Amino acid sequence: MSSGDDARTRILRRKKVAEAMEAAFDNEMDTFRRILEEPGRDNITVPLEPHKEKDDSLLGEAACGNAIEIVEYLLERGANVNH
């Protein structure tokens, strides 16, 4: 894999994480579930936990948006409440 491929993968992952964060905050469960469960043609997955300690988490974003169903979904899948 070339460094161009690595950069492309990082960009695609950041975009997908941003989409998941927005869906979590907006309580869009169908969209959120699709983003997390279907890697798509680019085969990019969204991790439950942030890559870096300082980054926002999906769980925190859902909690801020009062998205109870998404919070429960994440906790059932092992999201860490300390991130």
LODRENMAR-727243 format. One line per 2 residues: number of its first residue (from 1); for each residue y, z, x of C-alpha. Coordinates in Angstrom, 1 decimal. Example, Ala and Ser with C-alpha at 12.3 -4.5 7.8 and 13.67 -1.06 7.14 Angstrom:
BEGIN
1> -4.5,7.8,12.3  -1.1,7.1,13.7
END
This chain:
BEGIN
1> 0.0,0.0,0.0  3.4,-1.0,1.4
3> 6.5,1.2,1.5  7.9,-1.1,-1.2
5> 4.9,-0.3,-3.4  5.5,3.5,-2.8
7> 9.1,3.2,-3.7  8.3,1.2,-6.8
9> 5.7,3.9,-7.8  8.3,6.7,-7.3
11> 10.9,4.9,-9.4  8.4,4.2,-12.2
13> 7.2,7.8,-12.1  10.8,9.2,-12.3
15> 11.5,6.9,-15.2  8.4,8.0,-17.0
17> 9.2,11.7,-16.4  12.7,11.2,-17.7
19> 11.3,9.6,-20.9  8.9,12.5,-21.3
21> 11.7,15.1,-20.8  13.8,13.4,-23.4
23> 10.9,13.2,-25.9  10.1,16.9,-25.2
25> 13.7,18.0,-25.8  14.0,15.8,-28.9
27> 10.6,17.1,-30.3  9.2,13.5,-30.5
29> 5.5,14.5,-30.4  4.0,11.0,-30.8
31> 6.2,9.6,-28.1  5.6,12.6,-25.8
33> 1.8,12.5,-26.3  1.7,8.7,-25.6
35> 3.7,9.1,-22.4  1.4,11.9,-21.1
37> -1.9,10.6,-22.3  -1.6,6.8,-21.6
39> -0.9,5.8,-18.0  0.0,2.3,-19.2
41> -0.3,-0.9,-17.3  1.4,0.5,-14.3
43> -1.2,3.4,-14.1  1.6,6.0,-13.6
45> 0.9,9.4,-15.0  3.3,12.3,-15.7
47> 2.3,15.7,-14.2  2.6,18.8,-16.4
49> 4.4,20.7,-13.6  7.5,19.6,-11.7
51> 7.0,18.0,-8.3  9.5,20.4,-6.7
53> 10.2,24.0,-7.6  13.9,23.3,-8.4
55> 13.1,20.5,-10.8  13.1,21.0,-14.6
57> 9.7,21.3,-16.3  8.5,19.6,-19.4
59> 7.7,23.0,-20.8  11.3,24.3,-20.2
61> 12.8,21.1,-21.7  10.6,21.5,-24.8
63> 11.6,25.1,-25.1  15.3,24.3,-24.8
65> 14.9,21.7,-27.6  13.0,24.2,-29.8
67> 10.1,21.8,-29.8  7.4,24.3,-30.7
69> 4.7,21.8,-31.3  5.2,20.3,-27.8
71> 5.5,23.8,-26.2  2.1,24.6,-27.8
73> 0.6,21.3,-26.6  1.7,21.9,-23.0
75> 0.5,25.5,-23.0  -2.9,24.4,-24.3
77> -3.1,22.0,-21.4  -2.3,24.7,-18.8
79> 1.4,24.3,-18.3  2.8,27.1,-16.1
81> 5.4,29.3,-17.9  6.8,30.3,-14.6
83> 8.1,26.8,-13.7
END
